[in-house]
Amino acid sequence: LLYKTLPAMTVNISKKRKFVADGVFYAELNELMRRELANQGYSGVEVRVTPHRTEIIIRATQPQNVLGEKGQRIRELTSVVQKRFSFPDGAVELYAERVQTRGLCAQTQAESLKFKLVGGLAVRRACYAVLRFIMESGAKGAEVIVSGKLRAARAKAMKFSDGYMIKSGNATVDYVDKAVRHVAMRQGMMGVIVKIMLPHDPTGKDGPKKPLSDVIVIHEPKEEIPLEITPGH
């Protein structure tokens, strides 16, 4: 997917530079939205380029709060994006979309765990609560890693996992949703990693359409129709 970047950069630009510029644009846009919409359950952004304008779709668990009262918040964000990336007037449009299943979105769950830890909930209890919610939402597997000064002065990492999780191969690109958050605690910085193994979904809503390469489906054998024996043969 090619993303439109600064108008000045779209003129006489090599393919290599175009991909790098698109990646930088997407990364900066994602970071901006993540910081601005952390409390609204931000879970990702998608950029669609049409010949007339660039459409930015913000996925969140609370799209009504992203839009704001009478659409004020989304207009403010549109203005910020337009000024920062030098888009002409009316060339960029922002939309808000609801996340179908909160429990299958790593960004949302990482943010949820972050708020639990900042609120003073015990690490083990917070991680198990998030893990249980993910598994109840229909995930194949989940993994939560928290590292930093958990209790004592010495930093350590704790890993909580449940279900089935693949670690290597191209299937990880499609099936594993990952999110990283940094939590500023009183005793120091804590790192949070949430990984969710998505289920196979032929409709493509809750998971990838493409089945895992090592999954074998054995079909029921067809009923054999006996051949009719004609007399004289």
Beta strands, then each sheet from edge to edge (+ up, - down):
strand 1: 42-49
strand 2: 54-60
strand 3: 92-98
strand 4: 141-148
strand 5: 156-163
strand 6: 176-185
strand 7: 188-197
sheet 1: 1+ 2- 3-
sheet 2: 5+ 4- 7+ 6-
end
